[in-house]
């Protein structure tokens, strides 16, 4: 879970972005699109860990992947806090719903 202290940091980032860019529909859209960019960086880093691109070889390590995953988490939290008044409660509720889902595979 994201701690209260971390949510305070997220709210600070949202406030800073709002001051710099406003909070128009276009700005909110760009905050959502930023998630795609960050997810692409995760993929790029993992490809670099596995050496999947033979032209480049191994270019990243798991720490790089972890850093990119953290960027995704922060970017998602900023986007959530940009559209919800109480993002922490919303995340907690959603996580509880996900955790309560059956975990056994469904029969085919």
JOLIN-V60851 format. One record per run of one state. SS is the DSSP state (2 for helix, 1 for strand, 0 for the rest). FROM is the first residue (numbers start at 0). TO is the last residue. If there is no record, write none. Layout:
BEGIN
ss;from;to
SS;FROM;TO
SS;FROM;TO
END
This chain:
BEGIN
ss;from;to
0;0;2
2;3;20
0;21;23
2;24;49
0;50;60
2;61;82
0;83;85
2;86;98
0;99;107
END
